[in-house]
Amino acid sequence: MPPRTIVAQHMAVVIDANVTPSETAAAEDFVRYLLSKDGQKILGQYHMRPPEIDSGAFTSIFQPFTVEDLGGWSQAYHDLIEGLWKRQIAPQLAIEPLPRLLNGKD
């Protein structure tokens, strides 16, 4: 684990325009489940660090930082994607997508 890493803050919300009134309750229940202890455990199996760590599955982060520490999304995109990734890293890579299921078995 690097001494510094960004804290990814994944959001789960129900967007009214994307659900029918009859689907709203199920969608809201799903979001509540994601935030539950069982839901967080499942997300942890896919390497998403839960907000509260109660096992040795994740090591502590020495110096975590957020996108706000980088100047916000506009500045972070400019510096990291446009400046670092597109100009310095991507040109040196030969990347081809490898399709794979989330469970990693196929």
C-alpha positions as CSV (number, residue, x, y, z in Angstrom):
1,M,0.0,0.0,0.0
2,P,1.4,3.4,-0.9
3,P,1.8,5.8,1.9
4,R,-0.7,8.2,0.2
5,T,-3.8,7.3,-1.8
6,I,-7.0,9.1,-2.8
7,V,-10.1,8.4,-0.9
8,A,-12.7,7.4,-3.5
9,Q,-16.1,8.5,-2.4
10,H,-18.6,6.4,-4.4
11,M,-22.2,7.7,-4.4
12,A,-25.4,5.7,-4.6
13,V,-28.6,7.6,-5.2
14,V,-32.0,7.1,-6.6
15,I,-32.6,9.5,-9.5
16,D,-36.3,10.1,-9.9
17,A,-36.1,10.4,-13.7
18,N,-34.7,6.9,-14.0
19,V,-37.2,5.0,-11.9
20,T,-41.0,4.7,-12.1
21,P,-43.1,5.4,-9.0
22,S,-43.6,1.7,-8.5
23,E,-39.8,1.1,-8.6
24,T,-38.8,3.9,-6.2
25,A,-39.3,1.9,-3.0
26,A,-37.2,-1.0,-4.3
27,A,-34.4,1.4,-5.5
28,E,-34.4,3.1,-2.1
29,D,-34.2,-0.2,-0.3
30,F,-31.3,-1.2,-2.5
31,V,-29.4,2.0,-1.6
32,R,-30.1,1.4,2.1
33,Y,-28.8,-2.2,1.7
34,L,-25.6,-0.9,0.2
35,L,-25.0,1.2,3.3
36,S,-25.8,-1.7,5.7
37,K,-23.2,-3.9,7.3
38,D,-23.9,-6.8,5.0
39,G,-23.9,-4.5,1.9
40,Q,-20.5,-3.0,3.0
41,K,-19.1,-6.4,3.5
42,I,-20.0,-7.4,-0.1
43,L,-18.5,-4.2,-1.5
44,G,-15.4,-4.9,0.5
45,Q,-15.1,-8.2,-1.3
46,Y,-14.7,-6.1,-4.5
47,H,-11.9,-4.0,-2.9
48,M,-14.2,-1.0,-2.1
49,R,-13.0,0.2,1.3
50,P,-16.0,0.6,3.7
51,P,-16.3,3.8,5.7
52,E,-16.0,1.8,9.0
53,I,-13.3,-0.9,9.0
54,D,-13.9,-3.7,11.5
55,S,-11.5,-6.4,10.2
56,G,-7.9,-6.8,9.1
57,A,-9.0,-7.0,5.4
58,F,-7.8,-3.5,4.8
59,T,-4.6,-1.9,6.0
60,S,-4.8,1.6,7.3
61,I,-3.9,4.5,5.0
62,F,-1.1,6.7,6.3
63,Q,-2.0,9.9,4.5
64,P,-5.4,9.7,2.6
65,F,-6.5,12.6,0.5
66,T,-9.6,13.6,-1.4
67,V,-10.2,15.4,-4.7
68,E,-10.8,18.6,-2.7
69,D,-7.2,18.4,-1.6
70,L,-6.2,18.5,-5.3
71,G,-8.2,21.7,-5.9
72,G,-11.6,20.1,-6.9
73,W,-12.7,18.0,-9.8
74,S,-11.9,20.6,-12.5
75,Q,-8.3,21.1,-11.3
76,A,-7.8,17.4,-10.7
77,Y,-9.0,16.6,-14.2
78,H,-6.7,19.2,-15.7
79,D,-3.7,18.1,-13.7
80,L,-4.1,14.4,-13.6
81,I,-6.0,13.4,-16.7
82,E,-4.9,16.0,-19.2
83,G,-1.5,16.7,-17.8
84,L,-0.2,13.4,-16.4
85,W,-2.3,10.6,-17.9
86,K,-2.8,11.8,-21.5
87,R,0.6,13.4,-22.0
88,Q,3.0,11.2,-20.0
89,I,1.5,7.8,-19.1
90,A,-0.9,6.7,-21.8
91,P,1.6,7.3,-24.7
92,Q,3.9,4.8,-23.1
93,L,1.3,2.1,-22.7
94,A,0.0,-0.6,-25.1
95,I,-3.4,-1.2,-23.4
96,E,-6.0,-3.5,-24.8
97,P,-9.2,-4.1,-22.8
98,L,-9.5,-7.6,-21.3
99,P,-13.2,-8.5,-20.7
100,R,-13.7,-10.1,-17.3
101,L,-16.7,-10.6,-15.0
102,L,-16.7,-8.9,-11.6
103,N,-16.1,-12.2,-9.8
104,G,-12.9,-12.7,-11.8
105,K,-13.7,-16.3,-12.7
106,D,-14.1,-15.8,-16.5
